[in-house]
Amino acid sequence: MNDAGGAADRRRHWQTSKRLTAVLLVLWFCATFVVAYFARALSFDFFGWPFSFWMAAQGSLWIYLALVGWHTWRMRRLDAECHAQGED
């Protein structure tokens, strides 16, 4: 592949990576701070517990795990699409 095609792939890889990171940071912020800020307003039962308590004890951990898994899966696909190679 010529350098112009490689540069375009690198630019697309970087732009997509930045966009994915921004989306995941917004989701992380919402799971961490927004739920805590509105804890009193979120006073419905969820699996038999108040939602805010469940989020603090279990929910946010599940969300973090899902965010890491999604990031890993998506970045592997993006690397394959853009033909990214490690610098070993």
PAKE-554377 format. One record per atom (N, C-alpha, C): y negated, x, z. Coordinates in Angstrom, 1 decimal, m for minus. Each point is the difference from the previous one (the first is absolute). Layout:
<<Y,X,Z>>,
...
***
This chain:
<<1.2,0.8,0.0>>,
<<m1.2,m0.8,0.0>>,
<<m1.2,0.9,0.0>>,
<<m1.0,m0.4,m0.7>>,
<<m1.2,0.8,m0.1>>,
<<m0.9,m0.2,1.3>>,
<<m1.0,0.9,0.1>>,
<<m0.8,0.0,1.3>>,
<<m0.8,m1.3,0.2>>,
<<m0.4,m0.6,m1.2>>,
<<m0.8,m1.2,0.1>>,
<<0.8,m1.2,0.6>>,
<<1.3,m0.1,m0.4>>,
<<0.9,m1.0,0.5>>,
<<0.3,0.3,1.5>>,
<<0.1,1.3,0.3>>,
<<0.3,0.3,1.4>>,
<<m1.2,m0.3,0.9>>,
<<m1.2,0.3,m0.5>>,
<<m1.2,m0.3,0.8>>,
<<m0.2,m1.5,0.2>>,
<<0.3,m0.8,m1.0>>,
<<m0.1,m1.4,0.1>>,
<<1.1,m0.6,1.0>>,
<<1.2,0.6,0.0>>,
<<1.0,m0.4,1.0>>,
<<m0.5,0.3,1.4>>,
<<m0.5,1.2,0.1>>,
<<m0.5,0.4,1.4>>,
<<m1.1,m0.8,0.5>>,
<<m0.9,m0.4,m0.9>>,
<<m1.2,m0.8,0.3>>,
<<0.5,m1.4,0.4>>,
<<1.0,m0.6,m0.8>>,
<<0.5,m1.3,0.4>>,
<<0.8,0.0,1.3>>,
<<0.7,1.1,0.2>>,
<<0.8,0.2,1.2>>,
<<m1.0,0.0,1.2>>,
<<m1.0,0.8,m0.1>>,
<<m1.0,0.1,1.1>>,
<<m0.7,m1.3,0.3>>,
<<m0.5,m0.7,m1.1>>,
<<m0.7,m1.2,0.2>>,
<<1.0,m1.1,0.6>>,
<<1.2,m0.1,m0.4>>,
<<0.9,m1.0,0.5>>,
<<0.4,0.4,1.5>>,
<<0.1,1.3,0.3>>,
<<0.3,0.4,1.3>>,
<<m1.1,m0.3,1.0>>,
<<m1.3,0.2,m0.5>>,
<<m1.1,m0.3,0.9>>,
<<m0.1,m1.5,0.2>>,
<<0.2,m0.8,m1.0>>,
<<0.0,m1.5,0.1>>,
<<1.1,m0.5,1.0>>,
<<1.2,0.5,m0.1>>,
<<1.1,m0.3,0.9>>,
<<m0.4,0.3,1.4>>,
<<m0.5,1.2,0.2>>,
<<m0.4,0.5,1.3>>,
<<m1.0,m0.9,0.6>>,
<<m1.0,m0.4,m0.8>>,
<<m1.1,m0.9,0.5>>,
<<0.6,m1.4,0.4>>,
<<0.9,m0.5,m0.7>>,
<<0.6,m1.3,0.3>>,
<<0.8,0.1,1.3>>,
<<0.8,1.0,0.1>>,
<<0.8,0.2,1.2>>,
<<m0.9,0.3,1.2>>,
<<m1.1,0.7,m0.1>>,
<<m0.9,0.2,1.1>>,
<<m0.6,m1.4,0.5>>,
<<m0.3,m0.8,m1.0>>,
<<m0.6,m1.3,0.4>>,
<<1.0,m0.9,0.7>>,
<<1.3,0.1,m0.5>>,
<<1.0,m0.8,0.7>>,
<<0.3,0.6,1.4>>,
<<0.0,1.3,0.2>>,
<<0.2,0.7,1.3>>,
<<m1.1,m0.4,0.9>>,
<<m1.3,0.0,m0.5>>,
<<m1.1,m0.4,0.8>>,
<<0.1,m1.4,0.5>>,
<<0.4,m0.9,m0.9>>,
<<0.2,m1.4,0.4>>,
<<1.1,m0.2,1.1>>,
<<1.1,0.7,m0.2>>,
<<1.1,m0.2,0.9>>,
<<m0.4,0.7,1.4>>,
<<m0.8,1.0,0.0>>,
<<m0.3,0.7,1.2>>,
<<m1.2,m0.6,0.7>>,
<<m1.1,m0.2,m0.7>>,
<<m1.3,m0.3,0.7>>,
<<m0.4,m1.5,m0.1>>,
<<0.3,m0.6,m1.2>>,
<<m0.4,m1.4,m0.2>>,
<<0.8,m0.9,0.9>>,
<<1.3,0.2,0.1>>,
<<0.8,m0.8,0.9>>,
<<m0.4,0.2,1.4>>,
<<m0.3,1.2,0.5>>,
<<m0.4,0.2,1.3>>,
<<m1.4,m0.6,0.3>>,
<<m0.9,0.0,m0.9>>,
<<m1.3,m0.6,0.1>>,
<<0.1,m1.5,0.2>>,
<<0.9,m0.6,m0.8>>,
<<0.1,m1.5,0.1>>,
<<1.2,m0.4,0.8>>,
<<0.4,0.8,0.9>>,
<<1.2,m0.3,0.8>>,
<<m0.1,m1.4,0.8>>,
<<m1.1,m0.3,0.5>>,
<<m0.1,m1.2,0.8>>,
<<0.0,m1.2,m1.0>>,
<<m0.6,0.1,m1.2>>,
<<0.0,m1.1,m0.9>>,
<<1.4,m0.2,m0.6>>,
<<0.8,1.0,0.0>>,
<<1.4,m0.1,m0.6>>,
<<1.0,m0.4,1.1>>,
<<m0.2,m1.2,0.5>>,
<<0.7,m0.4,1.2>>,
<<1.2,m0.9,m0.3>>,
<<0.7,0.2,m1.2>>,
<<1.1,m0.8,m0.3>>,
<<1.3,0.7,0.3>>,
<<1.1,m0.7,0.2>>,
<<1.3,0.6,0.3>>,
<<0.6,0.5,m1.3>>,
<<0.6,1.2,0.1>>,
<<0.7,0.7,m1.1>>,
<<1.3,0.6,0.6>>,
<<1.1,m0.5,m0.4>>,
<<1.3,0.4,0.5>>,
<<0.1,m0.2,1.5>>,
<<m0.7,m1.0,0.5>>,
<<0.0,m0.4,1.4>>,
<<m1.0,0.8,0.9>>,
<<m0.8,0.8,m0.6>>,
<<m1.0,0.8,0.7>>,
<<m1.4,m0.3,m0.6>>,
<<m1.0,0.2,0.8>>,
<<m1.4,m0.1,m0.6>>,
<<m0.1,1.1,m1.1>>,
<<m0.6,m0.5,m1.1>>,
<<m0.1,0.9,m1.2>>,
<<m0.6,1.3,0.3>>,
<<m1.1,0.1,0.7>>,
<<m0.7,1.2,0.3>>,
<<0.9,1.0,0.8>>,
<<0.7,m0.6,0.9>>,
<<0.9,0.9,0.8>>,
<<1.2,0.5,m0.9>>,
<<0.5,m0.9,m0.8>>,
<<1.1,0.5,m0.9>>,
<<m0.5,1.1,m1.0>>,
<<m1.2,m0.2,m0.5>>,
<<m0.5,1.0,m0.9>>,
<<m0.2,1.4,0.7>>,
<<m0.5,m0.1,1.3>>,
<<m0.2,1.2,0.7>>,
<<1.3,0.7,0.3>>,
<<1.0,m0.8,0.4>>,
<<1.3,0.6,0.4>>,
<<0.9,0.3,m1.2>>,
<<0.1,m0.8,m1.0>>,
<<1.0,0.2,m1.1>>,
<<m0.6,0.0,m1.4>>,
<<m0.9,m1.0,m0.2>>,
<<m0.4,m0.3,m1.4>>,
<<m0.7,1.1,m0.7>>,
<<m0.9,0.7,0.7>>,
<<m0.8,1.0,m0.6>>,
<<1.0,1.2,m0.4>>,
<<1.0,0.2,0.8>>,
<<0.9,1.1,m0.3>>,
<<0.8,m0.3,m1.2>>,
<<0.4,m1.2,m0.2>>,
<<0.7,m0.5,m1.2>>,
<<m0.9,0.2,m1.2>>,
<<m1.3,m0.4,0.1>>,
<<m0.9,0.1,m1.1>>,
<<m0.2,1.5,m0.3>>,
<<m0.2,0.9,0.9>>,
<<m0.1,1.4,m0.2>>,
<<1.2,0.6,m0.8>>,
<<1.2,m0.4,0.4>>,
<<1.2,0.4,m0.6>>,
<<0.0,m0.5,m1.5>>,
<<m0.4,m1.2,m0.2>>,
<<0.0,m0.6,m1.4>>,
<<m1.0,0.7,m0.8>>,
<<m1.2,0.4,0.6>>,
<<m1.0,0.7,m0.8>>,
<<0.5,1.4,m0.4>>,
<<0.7,0.7,0.9>>,
<<0.5,1.3,m0.4>>,
<<1.1,m0.1,m1.0>>,
<<0.9,m1.0,0.1>>,
<<1.0,m0.2,m1.0>>,
<<m0.6,m0.3,m1.3>>,
<<m1.0,m0.9,m0.1>>,
<<m0.6,m0.4,m1.2>>,
<<m0.7,1.2,m0.7>>,
<<m0.7,0.7,0.8>>,
<<m0.7,1.2,m0.5>>,
<<1.0,1.0,m0.6>>,
<<1.1,0.3,0.7>>,
<<1.0,0.9,m0.5>>,
<<0.6,m0.5,m1.3>>,
<<0.4,m1.3,m0.1>>,
<<0.6,m0.6,m1.2>>,
<<m0.9,0.1,m1.1>>,
<<m1.3,m0.5,0.2>>,
<<m1.0,0.0,m1.1>>,
<<m0.3,1.4,m0.5>>,
<<m0.2,0.9,0.9>>,
<<m0.3,1.4,m0.5>>,
<<1.1,0.6,m0.7>>,
<<1.3,m0.2,0.3>>,
<<1.1,0.5,m0.8>>,
<<0.0,m0.6,m1.4>>,
<<m0.3,m1.3,m0.1>>,
<<m0.1,m0.6,m1.3>>,
<<m1.2,0.6,m0.8>>,
<<m1.1,0.1,0.7>>,
<<m1.2,0.6,m0.7>>,
<<0.3,1.4,m0.5>>,
<<0.6,0.8,0.9>>,
<<0.3,1.4,m0.4>>,
<<0.9,0.0,m1.3>>,
<<1.0,m0.9,0.0>>,
<<0.9,m0.1,m1.2>>,
<<m0.8,m0.5,m1.2>>,
<<m0.9,m0.9,0.2>>,
<<m0.7,m0.6,m1.2>>,
<<m1.0,1.1,m0.5>>,
<<m0.6,0.8,0.8>>,
<<m1.0,1.0,m0.4>>,
<<0.7,1.3,m0.2>>,
<<1.3,0.1,0.1>>,
<<0.7,1.3,m0.2>>,
<<m0.5,1.1,0.9>>,
<<m0.4,m0.4,1.3>>,
<<m0.4,1.0,0.9>>,
<<1.1,0.9,0.5>>,
<<m0.3,1.2,0.1>>,
<<1.1,1.0,0.5>>,
<<m0.6,0.7,1.2>>,
<<0.9,0.3,0.9>>,
<<m0.4,0.8,1.2>>,
<<m0.2,1.4,m0.4>>,
<<m0.8,0.7,0.7>>,
<<m0.3,1.4,m0.2>>,
<<0.8,0.9,0.8>>,
<<1.3,0.1,m0.3>>,
<<0.9,0.8,0.7>>,
<<0.0,1.4,m0.4>>,
***
